[in-house]
Amino acid sequence: MPVPSHRAASKGTRERMSDDRPLFPPRSPDELESPSTGADGMAPRPPDPSSSAPGSTETLSAGQAAPAAFVAPPVPDAGPTPITVNRPEFFVNHADKIINETRKPGILEGSTLSRHRIKQEPIAREGQWAETWQQALDPAGLHPRKHVLIIVAPRSYGSTTLALHLLAEHTGEETDIVKLDADWQTPKVGWLPAEERHAYQVDLKDPEHDRITADFLTMLEEHAGLLEKLGCYLVLNVAKDLWTDHYVSVQSGIHVVHLNEPPLAQSVVEARLRARKAPGLVAYLHSVDKTKASLNRLDAVEAARTADSIMLAWQEHERLTDSSLPMDVPASWSALDAGLAERITSALSDWRDKLDILFGETVSVHGGKDKSLPLEDRCLLLALAVRQSAPMPEVAEAARDLQQIISVDAAGGSGFASTASAAFAGRGLRRRVVDAGAGVGSHDEVVFDQPGYGRAVLTYVWDNYEVMREPLLKWLTSGDGSDTNEHVVDAIAALTLRHGNIGHLVQLGSPTYPVKKELLSALLVQAVQDEHVGRQVWSILYSWASVKERATTVVTTCRQVLSTPDVTTSQARMAMVRLRRAANSGHESAWSEVLKAFAEQAQRPAGVTRLITEVRAWQQSGRSRGAGSAAFLALMSVPGTTTPWLLSDEVPSEVDVKRALQDLLGDIVTAPDAINHLTTWIRQSATDPDTYARVRDGLLPVLRGQKIFKASVSLMQALEHVSVDGDTNAANDFWDRLVDPRVRTVIQLNRDPA
């Protein structure tokens, strides 16, 4: 970026207190945005709480025309202004492509998937899955039967996996496979992309935003014709409860198939074990005692979790026995490890028979002990199920807390506590722990190394005791910071998201609910990555971003999502929109937290690109303070050489650095942060006189002006101990060049910043 050279000292008497010279050269007309697009090259569209659309302050309101990029003045009596076509060959025989390109700014976005990686993922194509697969293909079995395929299936049946594998195996190698995010209020054909040699897949599972209408299907028939011309394919995976027996003509460009059964669970588990380089475990799967564990009636999601449980049991067995893992298939059944076989059988059990007994009605048993657990032991079992392994006093305290919560709710707030004599007359804690199925080490360390059993206990209580759901949530979200661990977060996520319903998650996010911000954020990070409810959770975060009590929680969640190594483009875009909304909400605490999140983004190349987009939108919107100002402050910390990054040639020309700096220095809230960054810039450049001169001369036009005079003086005070080349004092240098000699005797530089 060119930086104007400073004026010689002899011209100092002609320097003024204001200077309107631009810090950057004016842009050429071909750099201006098209009048039909926004600052980021995207067409403005109304905000959508469930989407990544920016807030209303950052888009054109209804009926408001976008500013023209450039307008040629009319020439009198010259007739209509001719239309100039710079590339006439672009228009020849490309009408469909032109229409498609003009639609591009307002369409759904998504991630391009690796065809090879999709093929590597396990899939079980048997039974009804094999039939549905053949129904989706043309008679030759080479390509999808139609260019628009709709797969209707119950949730968790794995229809998305089927769709992606279908596209990976039956579209050309040159075709890009794109998984779209349905960011709309209602399905709109105008938002569906159509580019040459692309195959798109989109899930429609949100009951509030994804319901199919007859009008949508009518428009989709026309869209199918465009896809066919471009050689594109589109697969819509629609949840069965959102498909109300719509009629689609056989002659249309749409083909509908129904997936009424999940894949065979055993085949899914075996395929996943082989894919995870553990074929030796398949033999153990076949050896499982069918009377204790069954894979029947499992859907695709549960089957995948079962494979994970087997892997976990395998790893736990290796850790406890210090034995090697069975990487290869055993030569015979006699070669199976009895301990591992028993552990895998335990992992696959749903434990319902045992839990029916433990949570059955307490009755007197003649000559023996009733196996039904009393209230305090049921609380203990739940505490063990959540924590797995923990010090015994911690487990005991957690069990007492749960019992207290349950008893207070049952007594209408009057409270309950057993007397010391009654407690002393009962079994000791160690005996109760053992009866609940755990072990106790020599140092009173409780070990409940049955993750499958623990998960079964939690879900059993959740499903069978609806009255227990509220106390369970209160208990899991209570306690000090030490309870905000992975086990607790996993337990809450498993329960609240169990049936694809976010009602309990909304409840936890209520400002009146006593849940720690850190715990709620960790839970939300898991929830937004859930393929079944993720979009609904993003919608909640959008609405929470403007609520004072929850804005910082939204920021924390988005900050963690952006810091995830494998964050997708879509997730990053969703997170940035919600950070923008929080910053623009007017809540100072939220703005400060957004600034911290943006500062982290400034340390990564992808984050710098996102921040530039925010700055560009800010400068076009005319807002005083918000996400854009926070983004620019963050960009001031981008790592660079002795020359600050924002004064380098790498900064896009549409970012007006001078204007941004003046806006920040003129704001009493942002001025201190801006001054700190400027001080760092000057201190880093002071080691090289030439670089220092360039930085100084680039900042002088910025620092002139009555509105920022106070900030300029504060900056010079901060530079008091910064020397250039061991000779020149930076504070004096800036003072001599900024202040007119005629007023220096009136205005003195206070050398003490305090």
C-alpha positions in Angstrom: 0.0 0.0 0.0 1.5 3.3 -1.0 2.0 5.7 1.9 2.4 9.4 1.3 5.8 10.8 2.2 6.0 13.3 5.0 6.6 17.0 4.5 9.9 18.5 5.2 10.5 20.3 8.5 10.8 23.6 6.7 7.2 23.3 5.7 6.0 22.7 9.2 4.7 26.3 9.5 2.2 25.6 6.7 0.9 22.4 8.4 -2.7 22.6 9.4 -4.7 21.1 12.3 -6.8 19.2 9.7 -5.8 17.4 6.6 -8.2 15.7 4.2 -5.6 14.1 2.0 -6.4 10.4 1.5 -4.1 7.8 3.1 -4.6 5.6 0.1 -5.0 6.5 -3.6 -8.5 6.6 -5.0 -9.8 3.4 -6.4 -10.2 2.9 -10.1 -13.8 2.5 -11.4 -13.3 -1.2 -12.2 -12.7 -1.9 -8.5 -16.1 -0.6 -7.4 -18.7 -3.1 -6.3 -21.6 -3.8 -8.6 -24.7 -2.0 -7.6 -26.5 -5.3 -7.4 -24.2 -6.7 -4.8 -23.1 -5.9 -1.3 -19.8 -5.3 0.3 -18.9 -8.9 0.2 -20.1 -9.5 -3.4 -23.3 -11.0 -2.2 -26.7 -9.7 -3.0 -28.5 -8.2 0.0 -31.4 -10.2 1.3 -33.7 -10.0 4.3 -32.2 -11.2 7.6 -33.2 -14.8 8.6 -32.9 -15.8 12.3 -32.1 -19.4 11.2 -29.5 -18.4 8.6 -26.3 -16.5 8.4 -27.8 -13.4 7.0 -26.6 -10.2 8.6 -28.8 -8.0 10.7 -31.1 -5.4 9.3 -28.7 -2.6 9.9 -26.2 -4.2 7.5 -28.6 -4.9 4.6 -30.7 -2.7 2.4 -34.2 -2.3 3.8 -37.2 -3.1 1.7 -37.7 -0.7 -1.1 -34.3 0.9 -0.6 -32.2 1.0 -3.7 -28.6 0.0 -3.6 -26.2 2.9 -4.4 -25.0 2.8 -8.0 -21.4 2.0 -8.5 -20.9 4.5 -11.3 -23.3 6.4 -13.5 -22.4 8.0 -16.8 -23.9 11.5 -17.2 -26.4 11.8 -20.1 -25.3 13.4 -23.3 -27.8 15.8 -24.8 -29.4 14.7 -28.0 -27.2 11.7 -28.2 -30.0 9.1 -27.9 -30.0 6.2 -25.5 -26.7 5.3 -23.8 -25.3 2.3 -25.7 -24.6 -0.9 -23.8 -21.0 -1.8 -23.9 -20.1 -5.5 -23.9 -16.4 -6.0 -23.1 -16.5 -9.8 -23.7 -19.2 -10.5 -26.3 -18.1 -14.1 -26.7 -19.2 -14.7 -23.1 -22.8 -14.4 -24.1 -22.8 -16.7 -27.1 -24.6 -19.9 -26.4 -24.4 -19.4 -22.6 -27.8 -18.0 -21.7 -28.5 -20.6 -19.1 -25.1 -20.1 -17.5 -25.7 -16.3 -17.4 -29.0 -16.8 -15.6 -27.3 -19.1 -13.1 -24.5 -16.7 -12.4 -26.9 -13.8 -11.8 -28.6 -16.0 -9.2 -25.5 -17.0 -7.4 -25.3 -14.2 -4.8 -28.6 -15.3 -3.3 -28.3 -19.0 -3.1 -27.6 -21.6 -0.4 -24.0 -22.3 0.4 -22.3 -25.5 1.6 -19.1 -27.5 1.8 -17.5 -29.4 -1.1 -16.9 -33.0 -0.1 -14.2 -35.4 -1.2 -15.6 -38.1 -3.4 -12.8 -40.4 -2.4 -13.5 -39.8 1.3 -17.2 -40.5 0.9 -16.4 -43.8 -0.8 -14.1 -44.7 2.1 -16.9 -44.2 4.6 -18.7 -47.5 5.6 -22.1 -48.2 4.3 -24.4 -51.3 4.6 -26.5 -51.7 1.4 -28.7 -54.7 2.1 -32.4 -55.4 2.2 -34.6 -52.4 1.7 -31.6 -50.2 1.3 -30.5 -52.1 -1.7 -34.0 -51.8 -3.2 -34.1 -48.1 -2.6 -30.6 -47.7 -4.1 -31.8 -49.4 -7.3 -35.0 -47.4 -7.4 -33.0 -44.2 -7.3 -30.9 -45.2 -10.4 -31.8 -45.2 -14.1 -32.6 -48.6 -15.7 -28.9 -49.1 -16.7 -27.8 -48.5 -13.1 -25.3 -45.8 -14.1 -26.7 -42.5 -13.0 -29.5 -41.1 -10.8 -32.9 -41.7 -12.5 -33.7 -38.0 -12.5 -31.7 -34.8 -11.9 -33.8 -34.1 -8.8 -34.1 -37.0 -6.3 -36.1 -36.8 -3.1 -35.4 -39.4 -0.4 -38.2 -39.5 2.3 -37.1 -41.4 5.4 -37.7 -41.3 9.2 -35.0 -39.4 11.1 -31.8 -41.3 12.1 -32.3 -43.9 9.4 -29.1 -42.8 7.6 -30.7 -41.4 4.4 -28.0 -38.7 4.2 -25.3 -41.4 4.0 -27.2 -43.2 1.3 -27.6 -39.9 -0.7 -23.9 -39.0 -0.5 -22.7 -42.5 -1.5 -25.2 -42.5 -4.4 -23.8 -39.3 -5.7 -20.2 -40.4 -5.1 -20.6 -43.6 -7.0 -23.0 -42.6 -9.8 -21.9 -39.1 -10.9 -18.9 -38.3 -13.0 -15.4 -37.9 -11.5 -15.4 -34.2 -12.7 -18.6 -33.5 -10.8 -18.2 -31.7 -7.4 -20.3 -33.0 -4.6 -21.6 -30.2 -2.3 -23.5 -30.6 0.9 -25.7 -27.6 1.3 -26.9 -25.8 4.4 -30.7 -25.0 4.2 -30.4 -21.5 5.4 -34.0 -20.3 4.7 -37.2 -19.6 6.5 -39.1 -21.9 4.1 -37.9 -24.0 1.2 -37.4 -21.7 -1.9 -36.4 -23.0 -5.3 -34.8 -19.6 -6.0 -32.2 -20.3 -3.3 -31.1 -23.6 -4.8 -27.8 -23.4 -6.7 -27.2 -24.7 -10.2 -23.6 -24.7 -11.6 -22.2 -26.9 -14.2 -20.8 -30.3 -13.1 -22.1 -30.1 -9.5 -24.1 -32.5 -7.4 -25.9 -31.1 -4.4 -27.3 -32.7 -1.3 -29.4 -30.9 1.3 -31.2 -32.2 4.5 -34.7 -31.0 5.2 -35.3 -31.9 8.8 -36.2 -28.7 10.6 -40.0 -28.8 11.4 -40.2 -25.0 11.5 -38.3 -24.1 8.3 -38.1 -27.2 6.0 -41.7 -28.2 5.4 -42.3 -29.1 1.7 -45.2 -27.4 0.0 -47.0 -28.1 -3.3 -45.8 -24.8 -4.7 -42.2 -25.6 -3.9 -42.5 -28.9 -5.8 -44.1 -27.1 -8.8 -41.2 -24.7 -9.0 -38.7 -27.6 -8.4 -40.0 -29.3 -11.6 -38.8 -26.2 -13.6 -35.5 -26.2 -11.7 -35.0 -29.8 -12.6 -34.9 -28.8 -16.3 -32.1 -26.3 -15.6 -30.1 -28.9 -13.7 -30.5 -31.3 -16.6 -29.1 -28.7 -19.1 -26.1 -28.0 -16.8 -25.5 -31.7 -16.0 -26.2 -31.2 -12.3 -28.0 -33.3 -9.7 -29.8 -32.4 -6.6 -30.8 -34.8 -3.7 -33.2 -33.7 -1.0 -33.3 -35.8 2.1 -36.7 -35.1 3.7 -37.7 -36.2 7.2 -40.8 -38.4 6.9 -42.9 -36.2 9.2 -42.3 -33.2 7.0 -43.6 -35.0 3.8 -47.4 -35.0 3.8 -48.1 -37.4 0.9 -47.3 -34.9 -1.9 -48.0 -36.1 -5.4 -45.2 -35.8 -7.9 -45.9 -36.7 -11.5 -43.9 -39.5 -13.0 -43.3 -37.3 -16.1 -41.7 -34.6 -14.1 -38.0 -34.2 -13.6 -38.3 -35.3 -9.9 -38.0 -38.8 -8.6 -39.2 -39.7 -5.1 -38.1 -42.8 -3.2 -39.1 -43.8 0.3 -36.7 -45.4 2.8 -38.9 -47.2 5.3 -36.2 -49.3 7.1 -32.8 -48.4 8.6 -29.8 -50.4 7.4 -29.2 -53.7 9.0 -27.6 -52.8 12.3 -25.2 -55.7 12.5 -23.9 -54.9 8.9 -23.5 -51.2 9.9 -21.5 -52.2 13.0 -19.3 -54.6 11.1 -18.6 -52.1 8.3 -17.7 -49.4 10.8 -15.3 -51.8 12.7 -13.6 -52.7 9.5 -13.3 -49.1 8.5 -11.7 -48.3 11.8 -9.0 -50.9 11.2 -10.4 -53.4 13.7 -11.6 -56.4 11.7 -10.7 -58.7 14.6 -13.6 -57.3 16.6 -16.2 -58.6 14.1 -15.6 -62.2 15.5 -16.3 -60.9 19.0 -19.5 -59.3 17.7 -20.6 -62.7 16.4 -19.8 -64.3 19.7 -22.0 -62.0 21.7 -24.6 -63.7 23.9 -27.9 -62.9 22.1 -29.9 -63.3 25.3 -28.0 -60.4 26.9 -27.5 -58.1 23.9 -29.3 -57.7 20.7 -28.7 -55.5 17.7 -32.4 -55.7 16.5 -34.5 -52.6 16.2 -31.5 -50.2 16.2 -31.6 -47.4 13.7 -28.5 -46.1 11.8 -27.5 -43.6 14.4 -27.8 -46.1 17.3 -25.9 -48.7 15.2 -23.0 -46.2 14.7 -23.0 -45.5 18.5 -22.9 -49.3 19.1 -19.7 -49.6 17.0 -18.2 -46.8 19.1 -19.2 -48.6 22.3 -17.4 -51.8 21.0 -14.2 -49.7 20.2 -14.4 -48.1 23.7 -14.7 -51.5 25.4 -11.8 -52.8 23.3 -9.6 -49.9 24.4 -10.6 -50.2 28.0 -9.8 -53.9 28.0 -6.4 -53.2 26.6 -5.7 -50.5 29.2 -6.8 -52.7 32.2 -5.1 -55.9 31.0 -2.1 -54.4 29.3 -2.7 -56.7 26.4 -2.3 -56.0 22.6 -5.3 -55.2 20.5 -6.7 -57.9 18.2 -5.8 -56.2 14.9 -6.4 -59.4 12.8 -9.3 -61.8 12.6 -8.8 -64.7 15.2 -8.0 -68.0 13.7 -10.7 -69.8 15.7 -13.4 -69.2 18.3 -11.1 -70.6 20.9 -8.7 -67.8 20.2 -11.2 -65.2 21.5 -10.3 -63.5 24.7 -13.0 -64.4 27.2 -12.6 -61.1 29.1 -12.9 -59.0 26.0 -15.9 -61.0 24.8 -17.7 -60.4 28.1 -16.8 -56.7 28.1 -18.2 -56.3 24.5 -21.4 -58.2 25.4 -21.8 -55.8 28.3 -21.2 -52.8 26.1 -23.9 -54.0 23.6 -26.5 -54.7 26.3 -29.3 -52.2 26.6 -29.5 -53.2 30.3 -33.3 -52.7 30.3 -34.0 -56.0 32.2 -31.6 -55.2 34.9 -32.7 -51.6 35.1 -36.4 -52.7 35.3 -35.4 -54.5 38.5 -33.2 -51.8 40.0 -35.9 -49.1 39.3 -38.8 -51.4 40.1 -41.2 -51.1 43.0 -39.7 -51.8 46.4 -41.2 -54.9 48.0 -40.4 -57.2 50.9 -38.6 -60.4 49.8 -38.7 -63.3 52.2 -35.3 -64.8 52.8 -33.4 -62.4 50.7 -32.8 -58.8 49.7 -35.1 -56.9 47.4 -33.0 -55.8 44.4 -34.9 -52.6 43.8 -32.8 -49.6 44.8 -34.1 -47.2 47.3 -34.2 -43.5 46.5 -30.7 -42.6 47.8 -29.2 -45.5 45.9 -30.9 -44.5 42.7 -29.4 -41.0 43.1 -26.0 -42.7 43.7 -26.3 -44.8 40.5 -27.1 -41.6 38.5 -24.0 -39.9 40.0 -21.9 -42.8 39.0 -23.4 -42.9 35.5 -22.4 -39.3 34.9 -18.9 -39.3 36.4 -17.7 -42.8 35.7 -14.6 -42.5 37.8 -14.2 -39.9 40.6 -13.2 -39.6 44.3 -15.8 -41.2 46.6 -16.6 -38.0 48.6 -17.3 -36.2 45.3 -19.7 -39.0 44.2 -21.4 -39.0 47.6 -21.9 -35.2 47.5 -23.3 -35.4 44.0 -25.8 -38.1 45.0 -26.9 -36.1 48.0 -27.4 -33.0 45.9 -29.6 -34.9 43.5 -31.6 -36.3 46.3 -32.0 -32.9 47.8 -33.2 -31.4 44.5 -35.7 -34.3 44.1 -37.0 -34.1 47.6 -37.4 -30.3 47.6 -39.4 -30.5 44.4 -41.5 -33.3 45.8 -42.1 -31.5 49.1 -43.1 -28.2 47.4 -40.0 -26.4 48.6 -40.2 -27.5 52.2 -37.0 -29.5 51.9 -36.1 -33.0 53.1 -33.1 -34.6 54.8 -32.9 -38.0 56.4 -31.9 -38.1 60.1 -28.4 -39.1 61.0 -29.7 -42.2 62.9 -31.7 -43.4 59.8 -28.7 -42.9 57.6 -26.4 -44.7 60.0 -28.7 -47.6 60.3 -28.6 -48.2 56.6 -25.8 -49.7 54.5 -22.5 -47.9 54.3 -21.5 -46.0 51.2 -18.9 -48.6 50.0 -21.6 -51.3 50.1 -24.0 -49.2 48.2 -21.4 -48.3 45.6 -20.7 -52.0 45.0 -24.4 -52.9 44.9 -24.8 -50.2 42.2 -22.2 -51.9 40.0 -19.1 -49.9 40.7 -15.8 -50.7 42.3 -13.8 -48.9 45.0 -10.0 -48.7 44.9 -7.6 -48.7 47.8 -7.6 -44.9 47.9 -11.4 -44.6 48.0 -11.5 -43.9 44.2 -14.8 -45.0 42.7 -14.4 -46.6 39.3 -17.5 -47.1 37.2 -15.8 -48.4 34.0 -19.0 -49.2 32.2 -19.7 -46.3 29.8 -22.4 -48.3 28.0 -24.2 -49.1 31.2 -23.8 -45.5 32.4 -25.4 -44.2 29.2 -28.2 -46.8 29.5 -28.9 -45.7 33.1 -29.2 -42.0 32.2 -31.5 -42.6 29.2 -33.6 -45.2 31.1 -34.4 -42.7 33.8 -34.9 -39.9 31.3 -37.3 -41.9 29.1 -39.2 -43.7 31.9 -39.5 -41.0 34.5 -40.7 -37.8 32.8 -41.1 -36.2 36.3 -37.3 -36.6 36.7 -36.2 -34.6 33.7 -36.4 -31.2 35.4 -34.6 -32.3 38.6 -31.9 -34.1 36.4 -31.2 -30.9 34.5 -31.0 -28.8 37.7 -28.6 -31.3 39.2 -26.4 -31.7 36.1 -26.1 -27.9 35.7 -25.5 -27.2 39.4 -22.3 -27.3 41.3 -19.0 -25.4 41.1 -16.7 -25.0 38.1 -15.1 -28.4 38.6 -18.3 -30.1 37.5 -18.1 -28.4 34.1 -16.2 -31.4 32.6 -16.5 -33.5 29.5 -18.6 -36.2 31.2 -21.2 -33.7 32.5 -21.5 -32.0 29.1 -21.8 -35.3 27.3 -24.5 -36.4 29.7 -26.6 -33.2 29.2 -26.2 -33.3 25.5 -27.1 -37.0 25.3 -30.3 -36.3 27.2 -31.5 -32.9 25.9 -30.8 -33.8 22.3 -31.9 -37.4 22.5 -35.1 -37.2 20.5 -34.1 -34.3 18.1 -36.0 -31.9 20.3 -34.4 -28.6 21.5 -37.0 -27.6 24.0 -34.9 -28.5 27.0 -31.9 -26.7 25.4 -34.0 -23.5 25.1 -35.0 -24.0 28.7 -31.3 -24.1 29.8 -30.6 -21.0 27.9 -33.4 -19.0 29.6 -31.9 -16.0 31.5 -33.8 -17.2 34.6 -32.2 -20.7 34.5 -29.2 -21.0 36.9 -26.7 -22.6 34.5 -23.1 -21.6 34.3 -22.1 -19.8 31.1 -19.1 -22.1 30.5 -21.3 -25.2 30.8 -24.0 -23.8 28.5 -21.4 -22.8 25.9 -19.8 -26.2 25.9 -23.2 -27.8 25.5 -24.1 -25.4 22.6 -20.8 -26.2 20.8 -21.9 -29.9 20.8 -25.4 -29.0 19.8 -24.5 -26.9 16.7 -22.4 -29.8 15.4 -25.3 -32.3 15.7 -26.6 -33.1 12.3 -30.2 -33.4 13.4 -30.7 -30.2 15.5 -27.7 -28.1 14.5 -29.6 -25.7 12.3 -32.2 -25.2 15.0 -29.5 -24.4 17.5 -27.9 -21.9 15.2 -31.3 -20.2 14.9 -31.5 -20.0 18.7 -28.1 -18.5 18.9 -29.1 -15.8 16.4 -32.1 -14.8 18.6 -30.0 -14.9 21.8 -27.2 -12.8 20.3 -29.2 -9.6 20.9 -30.3 -10.5 24.4 -28.2 -8.9 27.0 -28.2 -11.8 29.4 -27.2 -14.4 26.7 -25.1 -12.4 24.2 -21.8 -13.3 25.9 -22.8 -17.0 25.9 -23.4 -16.7 22.2 -20.0 -15.1 21.7 -18.3 -17.8 23.8 -19.9 -20.5 21.8 -19.1 -19.0 18.4 -15.5 -18.3 19.6 -15.1 -22.0 20.4 -16.6 -23.1 17.1 -14.2 -20.8 15.2 -11.2 -22.2 17.1 -12.1 -25.8 16.2 -9.4 -27.1 13.8 -11.9 -28.8 11.5 -14.5 -26.0 11.4 -16.3 -25.9 8.1 -16.9 -22.9 5.9 -20.5 -23.0 6.7 -20.0 -23.2 10.5 -17.5 -20.3 10.4 -20.0 -18.2 8.4 -22.8 -18.9 10.9 -20.5 -18.1 13.9 -19.4 -14.8 12.3 -22.9 -13.6 11.7 -23.9 -14.2 15.3 -20.8 -12.5 16.5 -21.7 -9.5 14.3 -25.2 -9.5 15.8 -23.9 -9.6 19.3 -21.4 -6.8 18.7 -24.1 -4.7 17.0 -26.6 -5.3 19.9 -25.4 -2.2 21.8 -24.3 -4.2 24.9 -20.8 -3.2 25.9 -20.0 -6.5 27.5 -20.9 -8.3 24.3 -18.9 -6.0 22.2 -15.8 -6.5 24.4 -16.2 -10.3 24.2 -16.5 -10.1 20.4 -13.3 -8.0 20.3 -11.5 -10.9 22.1 -12.9 -13.4 19.6 -11.9 -11.3 16.6 -8.4 -10.8 18.1 -8.0 -14.6 18.0 -9.2 -14.7 14.4 -6.6 -12.1 13.5 -3.9 -14.6 14.2 -5.1 -17.0 11.4 -5.1 -16.3 7.6 -8.7 -17.5 7.3 -9.8 -15.3 10.2 -8.1 -12.3 8.7 -10.3 -12.8 5.6 -13.4 -12.9 7.7 -12.5 -9.8 9.6 -11.8 -7.9 6.3 -15.4 -8.7 5.3 -16.7 -7.3 8.5 -14.7 -4.1 8.1 -15.9 -3.6 4.6 -19.5 -4.1 5.6 -19.0 -1.7 8.5 -17.6 1.1 6.3 -20.4 0.7 3.8 -23.1 0.7 6.5 -22.0 3.9 8.2 -22.4 2.5 11.7 -20.5 4.2 14.5 -19.4 1.2 16.6 -20.1 -2.5 16.2 -18.7 -5.6 14.7 -16.8 -3.6 12.1 -14.9 -1.5 14.6 -14.1 -4.5 16.7 -12.9 -6.3 13.5 -10.6 -3.4 12.5 -9.1 -3.2 16.1 -8.4 -7.0 15.8 -6.7 -6.5 12.4 -4.4 -3.9 14.0 -2.8 -6.9 15.8 -2.2 -9.1 12.7 1.4 -10.3 12.9 3.7 -8.6 10.4 7.2 -7.4 10.0 8.4 -4.0 11.2 5.8 -2.5 8.9 2.3 -3.0 10.4 0.1 -5.3 8.3 -2.6 -2.7 7.9 0.0 -0.3 6.3 1.3 -3.0 3.9 0.4 -3.8 0.3 -1.5 -6.9 1.4 -4.6 -4.9 2.6 -7.4 -4.9 0.0 -7.9 -1.5 -1.5 -11.5 -1.3 -0.6 -10.6 -1.1 3.1 -10.2 2.6 4.0 -7.6 2.4 6.7 -7.4 6.2 7.3 -11.1 6.5 7.8 -11.3 3.5 10.1 -8.4 4.8 12.3 -10.0 8.3 12.5 -13.4 6.7 13.5 -11.7 4.6 16.2 -9.6 7.5 17.6 -12.6 9.8 17.6 -14.7 7.4 19.8 -14.0 7.6 23.5 -14.6 3.9 23.9 -12.4 2.6 21.1 -9.7 5.3 21.3 -7.6 3.7 24.1 -7.4 0.3 22.2 -6.5 2.1 19.0 -3.8 4.1 20.7 -2.3 1.0 22.3 -2.1 -0.7 18.8 -0.6 2.5 17.2 2.0 2.7 20.0 3.0 -1.0 19.3 3.2 -0.2 15.5 5.5 2.7 16.1 7.7 0.9 18.7 8.2 -2.1 16.4 9.1 0.1 13.4 11.4 2.3 15.4 14.3 -0.2 15.0 14.5 0.8 11.3 14.6 4.5 10.4 13.2 4.0 6.9 10.3 1.8 8.1 9.6 4.3 11.0 9.4 7.2 8.5 7.0 5.3 6.3 4.8 4.4 9.3 4.9 7.9 10.7 4.1 9.5 7.4 1.2 7.2 6.9 -0.2 8.1 10.3 0.3 11.8 10.2 -2.8 12.5 7.9 -4.8 10.3 10.2 -3.9 12.2 13.4 -4.7 15.6 12.0 -8.2 16.8 12.9 -9.9 18.5 15.7 -12.1 15.5 16.6 -9.1 13.3 17.3 -6.8 15.9 18.7 -7.2 14.6 22.2 -6.4 11.0 21.0 -3.4 12.3 19.1 -2.0 13.9 22.3 -2.6 10.7 24.2 -0.7 8.8 21.5 2.3 11.2 21.8 2.3 10.8 25.5 2.4 7.1 25.1 5.4 7.5 22.8 7.5 9.4 25.4 10.0 6.5 25.9 10.1 5.3 22.3 13.4 6.3 20.6 14.1 6.1 16.9 17.6 4.8 16.0 18.7 5.6 19.6 18.6 9.3 18.8 15.2 10.8 17.9 12.3 10.7 20.4 9.2 9.5 18.7 6.9 11.7 20.9 8.8 14.9 20.0 9.0 13.9 16.4 5.2 13.5 16.1 4.6 16.7 18.2 6.9 18.8 15.9 5.1 17.5 12.8 1.5 17.6 14.0 1.3 20.9 16.0 1.6 24.3 14.4 4.6 26.2 15.8 2.4 29.2 16.5 0.4 27.3 19.1 3.1 25.2 20.7 3.6 27.8 23.4 -0.1 27.7 24.2 -0.5 23.9 24.0 2.1 22.0 25.9 2.6 18.2 25.7 2.3 16.7 29.1 5.1 14.2 29.3 3.4 12.4 32.2 0.6 10.2 30.7 -1.0 10.0 34.1 
